[in-house]
Amino acid sequence: MAIIDATVTNKEIPHIIQEQIVSALSHYPELTDTHIRFKFTRSLGGSIMAARPVVASLFGDRKNRQYEILISAVFKLSDSIEPIHQVEDDVLIGWIGHELGHIMDYEQRSTMGIARFGLLYGLSKRYIRKAERVADTFAVQRGMAPYLLATKNFILTHSGLSEKYKNKIASLYLSPDDIVALVEELKHSDKEEKRKVIAEEEVIGDEIK
């Protein structure tokens, strides 16, 4: 797969998954100048990827904020371990695109808003579900629905993944059917309605009691 033309200014990208990351970034021109480090790690617990702000960068000018997308170096299956870079391109691009959606969400928030996000995300499964919809909404708006569907179908139908992990994904994240419905919702909305959809998602914390 050839690298799609897209700026990688202020990005730190592991060479082995450079093509997939650049492909995902090409859908997010708003993040061209945003500082993002893509970093392999072994400390994500049961997750494959996680997007996080660099805490020290939250206390200065917003334009100087920095983020990390942490990526598990291996994909753990029931009876084996597969290097993450060997996962199909579309699946990996979808995973990365989802995490970039989280960064888009963080970019809309104040420092206190990000702190509140982190607190509520750790306390409420309902908040997690809504926050994950935000990330997917950003990705779908940028034409990434086919990649998201590839990722979700990969997870939910992979015979080597535990039922516990599949059930977690099914309960907290949008399903393939939800993604298709979201595409249709945005397709048939005018610009003002699309703005309202995103605005509603960006204040979902206010719904948590």
Buried (B, 14 or more C-beta within 10 A) or exposed (E): EEEEEBEBEEBEBBEEBBBBBBBBBBBBEEBBEBBBBBEBEEEEEEEBBBBBBEEEBBEEEEEEBBBBBBBBBBBBBEEEEEEBBEBEBBBBBBBBBBBBBBBBBBBBBEBEBBBBBBEBBEEBEBBBBBBBBBBBBBBBBBEBBEBBBBBBBBBBEBEEBEEEBBEBBBEEBBBBEBBBEBBEBBEEEEEEEBEEBBEBBBEBBEEEE
